[in-house]
Amino acid sequence: MAVLENFLPVYIDEFNPIFHSTELSETEKLHKFLKIHMGRVEDRSDILSINLRDTKCLSGKNKLIYQEQQKVH
């Protein structure tokens, strides 16, 4: 859970300025999002694997925390 708690919020914080920008077109936003996302996939495939594979094992409070972060993401 600690790995996920440190990953998704940082990931979300990285994208928020892009999504809320009034200076970028939708195409520019998508391009920036994809560039950052693919960089994360390349650099942090270990954490993404945990995110995709191991989160199904969460239960209780941890599962709720993770699900909320996923909704925001």
C-alpha positions as CSV (number, residue, x, y, z in Angstrom):
1,M,0.0,0.0,0.0
2,A,2.9,2.4,0.8
3,V,4.1,2.0,-2.8
4,L,0.7,2.9,-4.2
5,E,0.2,5.8,-1.7
6,N,3.4,7.4,-3.0
7,F,2.7,6.8,-6.7
8,L,-0.8,7.7,-7.6
9,P,-1.0,11.1,-5.8
10,V,2.3,12.2,-7.4
11,Y,1.0,11.0,-10.8
12,I,-2.3,12.8,-10.3
13,D,-0.5,16.0,-9.2
14,E,1.6,15.9,-12.3
15,F,-1.4,15.8,-14.6
16,N,-3.7,18.3,-12.8
17,P,-2.0,21.5,-14.2
18,I,-2.3,20.0,-17.7
19,F,-6.0,19.2,-17.4
20,H,-6.9,22.5,-15.8
21,S,-4.8,24.6,-18.2
22,T,-6.8,27.2,-20.2
23,E,-3.8,28.0,-22.4
24,L,-3.5,24.5,-23.9
25,S,-5.8,23.1,-26.6
26,E,-7.3,19.7,-26.0
27,T,-4.9,18.2,-28.5
28,E,-2.0,19.8,-26.6
29,K,-3.3,18.4,-23.3
30,L,-3.6,15.0,-24.7
31,H,-0.1,15.1,-26.2
32,K,1.4,16.3,-22.9
33,F,-0.6,13.6,-21.0
34,L,0.6,10.8,-23.3
35,K,4.3,12.0,-23.1
36,I,4.2,12.0,-19.3
37,H,2.3,8.8,-19.1
38,M,4.6,6.9,-21.5
39,G,7.6,8.3,-19.6
40,R,6.1,6.9,-16.4
41,V,5.5,3.5,-18.1
42,E,9.1,3.4,-19.2
43,D,10.6,4.7,-15.9
44,R,8.3,3.1,-13.4
45,S,7.2,-0.2,-14.9
46,D,7.8,-1.9,-11.5
47,I,5.3,0.3,-9.7
48,L,2.8,0.0,-12.6
49,S,3.1,-3.7,-12.4
50,I,2.2,-3.6,-8.7
51,N,-0.7,-1.2,-9.5
52,L,-2.1,-3.6,-12.1
53,R,-1.3,-6.9,-10.5
54,D,-1.4,-6.6,-6.7
55,T,-4.1,-4.1,-5.9
56,K,-6.7,-6.8,-6.2
57,C,-5.3,-8.2,-3.0
58,L,-6.2,-5.0,-1.0
59,S,-9.0,-5.1,1.4
60,G,-10.9,-2.9,3.8
61,K,-9.6,0.6,4.3
62,N,-6.7,0.2,2.0
63,K,-8.9,-0.9,-0.8
64,L,-11.2,2.1,-0.4
65,I,-8.2,4.5,-0.3
66,Y,-6.8,3.0,-3.5
67,Q,-10.2,3.0,-5.3
68,E,-10.6,6.7,-4.5
69,Q,-7.2,7.5,-5.9
70,Q,-8.1,5.5,-9.0
71,K,-11.3,7.5,-9.5
72,V,-9.3,10.7,-9.4
73,H,-6.7,9.3,-11.7
